[in-house]
Amino acid sequence: MEVTGLVGTLRRWWATLVVAGVVAALGAWVLAESMPETYQASTRLVVGPLAGNTDVVRAAGQLARTDAEVATSQSLLDEAAERLGLDPDDVDAEVDASANEVTRLLVISVRDDDGARAADLANEIARSLRDRIEEQPIGPEGAITVLDAATVPSEPAEPNVNRIITLSVLATLVLAFGVAYLLDRLDDAVAGPEDVERAAPGAFVASVPAWRHRRGTARALVARPGSPAGAALRLVATSMELAVQERGRVVLVSGAEFGEGSEEVAVNLATLLATPRRRVLLVDASPDRRLHRAVGGDDSQPAPRSATLMAEHVDPGTGAGFDLLVDDVAGGGSGVGLDEARATVVELRGTADWVIVHSEPVAAAASALVWASACDATILVAQQGKTRRESLAAATDSVGRVIDF
């Protein structure tokens, strides 16, 4: 079991663990409050003389253990109850006695639902024990002296609310963490950036937090460029500029599987790269026109098929917009060949400073690999908790093979 794995599990499941701890604490408190109260009263005695020779003291220590056994006998409890005027059959008290051979201290404890009765029974049991011993005296080593008489307890001994809550929370957290760790080990989904780094060693890996969409804008646009998600995407955009520096740069954005939000990443990168003096063209290479829907466009009409490139301007409200290519470059759903993809890339290079092509996931269509071979760079999007590690590894391996080809 690796420490990094435990830390990763804790980082991913901390909110669930907190909720589990709170629920356990509330449940334990409710349970403790519903339990009957039990009071405990104790009396302390010393067996043998307070001072004496070694043999007498040693003998008294041995007798203390015998006296402890006698103190817990049912006959002594019944006798104490009768002396208090109680019906022995109605007394449901628990008697416990402990003795120390070295100190010769004998502690008699009584637990009962009535604190006053517990104290009376503890004192009366000590008195009855002393009377029995005095009936058959065996010497100074057998004498019993009361050091501390039992008093009426002010607080119940049980239930111990603090202890019940503490143990319940600890047990729940241990169990919940164990279940979370087991689920992490059995789950094949990408758990964090470290899984992506293992699948694509040497590649640039960025973790983009989830973001909220601003009202009145397309769902794929980042609400605030200065937000954590916006800052992470800005880092990706800057890395793209440093990696591919010539004009007319063409980058593919795709995913390993469906439902990873790769279209939102593509739209956001186009938004961040666009400036008043720099044109960005976003190309939808998926047959279902997913990007068109992501920016709030109307995809009820089929994509035009024409000899000239047709693009519509998208204004995300950041001061500079980008163009979305509305021509069908996906081959009408039948796929696109390598020569056709390369010819399209050559044609698009002269139309914008940045061309971002979005395709279907690598695992869903071979056309994604065709575009990866034709473009200058490829960005693979994986969603934490959704993308399977096996699919991500296969996608990165496939993209790496076609790039090196």
Helices and strands as residue ranges (DSSP letters): H 3-34, E 39-47, H 54-71, H 74-83, G 88-90, E 94-99, E 105-112, H 115-135, G 140-142, E 144-148, H 161-186, H 193-199, H 228-243, E 249-255, H 262-273, E 280-284, H 290-294, E 311-314, E 322-325, G 331-333, H 338-349, E 354-358, H 367-374, E 377-381, H 389-404
